Amino acid sequence: MTKRKEKAYNIPIERGMAMCEKMTDKQMEVILNLVADKFAGCKNMDEVKKAIEEVRNMAKKEKTTE
């Protein structure tokens, strides 16, 4: 059985900043699915705006706990 090499991503957190840790394909997939799920339920632009604020607040919360 061959071992699959994971791609690593440097994901910008805020304008001009990048993560120090590398992210695997699976981690990227999980994050993108969570964000997609967050926006899937939006019925209008007000809900999209609220979802954007919530995602940004989650990112800020994670950043401050590190």
Order of alpha helices (4+ residues) and beta strands (2+ residues): alpha-alpha
